[in-house]
Amino acid sequence: ELEAKIEGLEEDKTAFTVAQERSDDCLVEAKALHRATRAASEAKSQRLEQENASLSQQLQERVAAHAMEVQSVSECLAVSQQRLATFKREHDQSRKELQNLRAHLY
């Protein structure tokens, strides 16, 4: 009976050792997976930061180009308004001169 108990304890010890080895292997795999996941996450984070910086730069360039276009259109509008004002003054002057001529003719 004692021999059976010893044999049972040896089997338990063997089973425990196997379980411990499997546990150690799982821990090693978990640590490796954690490192790989962290590395992939950091790489993705860096890639996204680079993309963000690139998109930010593109946006700033577009805003600057748009501001230049708005400035150009504003300048063109100002010139057009000046020309229109000049045309109206000249038109009014011509109309007055025409009225004066008509008055002298009749």
Contacts in CASP RR format, 6 or more apart in sequence:
PFRMAT RR
TARGET T0000
AUTHOR 0000-0000-0000
METHOD contacts of the structure
MODEL  1
ELEAKIEGLEEDKTAFTVAQERSDDCLVEAKALHRATRAASEAKSQRLEQ
ENASLSQQLQERVAAHAMEVQSVSECLAVSQQRLATFKREHDQSRKELQN
LRAHLY
END
